[in-house]
Structures are given as C-alpha cells and as structure tokens.
Amino acid sequence: MPQNIGIRGLWPGLPCNPKVVTRFFNADEGMILSASNNKDIHFTKLWVLKESILKYKGVGISGGLSDFSFPEYLMSDCFSAYG
C-alpha cells in the first residue's frame, strides 16, 4: 500500500533567526534554542523536522509550525551525535 512521506533537506547550519523562531516555533522551543551552544544546527534540524510533518500532512508552513512542538527532541542526545 503506498504511503505519503514528507521530506525536506537543508545543509546544516541554516542561520538561527530570532524573528523566525518567534514566529514559527513555540515558546518552549524558543527557550531551548536560545540556550543552545549550537543554535544554527539545532534550528536547522528542528525546522526540517517540523516542515517535513506539515508536508506529510499536505500543507505548507502556513499549516502551523508553532501548533506542535518537539521540546523533548531538542533536549535529547540525538543532537549531540550530529553536531
């Protein structure tokens, strides 16, 4: 049975723009990113993850990037393995 997938790829290190974080991420994600020692990498990974989910649902970023969050993902060791 065919399944839909959402795929997004960016070169790691998309600049972490505070205005973008405020507009598209929720408060928990913004606080975690602001405390990060590697903001650009963490911002890129979170953006790609969230955008992929919206693409999977068939909507663009206007579909509500700030309507769901991944604070546990941001705080987990999965980021330490990649930079």
C-alpha positions as CSV (number, residue, x, y, z in Angstrom):
1,M,0.0,0.0,0.0
2,P,1.5,3.4,-1.0
3,Q,2.2,5.8,1.8
4,N,2.8,9.6,1.8
5,I,6.1,10.8,3.1
6,G,7.4,14.3,3.9
7,I,11.0,15.0,3.0
8,R,13.0,18.2,3.5
9,G,16.7,18.6,3.3
10,L,18.9,21.6,4.1
11,W,22.6,22.0,4.5
12,P,23.2,22.0,8.3
13,G,23.7,25.4,9.8
14,L,20.8,27.4,8.5
15,P,21.2,30.7,10.4
16,C,19.0,30.8,13.5
17,N,17.0,34.0,13.1
18,P,15.2,35.0,16.3
19,K,12.3,36.6,14.4
20,V,11.7,33.3,12.6
21,V,11.9,31.4,15.9
22,T,9.4,33.7,17.5
23,R,7.0,33.5,14.5
24,F,7.2,29.8,13.7
25,F,8.2,28.0,16.9
26,N,6.5,27.8,20.3
27,A,7.9,29.3,23.5
28,D,9.5,26.0,24.8
29,E,11.4,25.5,21.5
30,G,12.4,29.2,21.5
31,M,13.8,28.9,25.1
32,I,15.7,25.8,24.3
33,L,17.2,27.2,21.1
34,S,18.2,30.5,22.8
35,A,20.1,28.4,25.4
36,S,21.8,26.2,22.8
37,N,25.5,26.4,22.2
38,N,24.9,25.3,18.6
39,K,21.9,27.4,17.6
40,D,22.3,27.2,13.8
41,I,22.5,23.4,13.7
42,H,19.7,22.9,16.2
43,F,17.5,25.5,14.4
44,T,18.0,23.7,11.1
45,K,17.2,20.3,12.5
46,L,14.0,21.5,14.2
47,W,12.9,23.4,11.1
48,V,13.4,20.4,8.8
49,L,11.6,18.1,11.3
50,K,8.6,20.4,11.6
51,E,8.4,21.3,7.9
52,S,8.5,17.6,7.0
53,I,5.5,16.9,9.1
54,L,3.5,19.7,7.5
55,K,4.5,18.5,4.1
56,Y,3.4,15.0,5.0
57,K,0.0,16.4,6.1
58,G,-0.2,18.2,2.7
59,V,0.0,21.7,4.0
60,G,2.8,24.3,3.8
61,I,4.4,26.2,6.7
62,S,1.2,28.2,6.9
63,G,-0.2,24.9,8.3
64,G,1.0,25.9,11.7
65,L,4.7,25.3,12.6
66,S,4.0,26.7,16.1
67,D,0.9,24.5,16.6
68,F,3.0,21.5,17.6
69,S,6.4,21.1,19.3
70,F,9.4,18.8,19.9
71,P,11.0,20.1,23.2
72,E,11.9,16.6,24.2
73,Y,13.6,16.1,20.9
74,L,15.5,19.3,21.2
75,M,16.8,18.3,24.7
76,S,17.7,14.7,23.8
77,D,21.0,13.3,22.9
78,C,20.0,13.0,19.3
79,F,21.5,16.4,18.6
80,S,24.8,15.6,20.2
81,A,25.5,12.8,17.7
82,Y,25.4,15.2,14.7
83,G,26.9,18.4,16.0
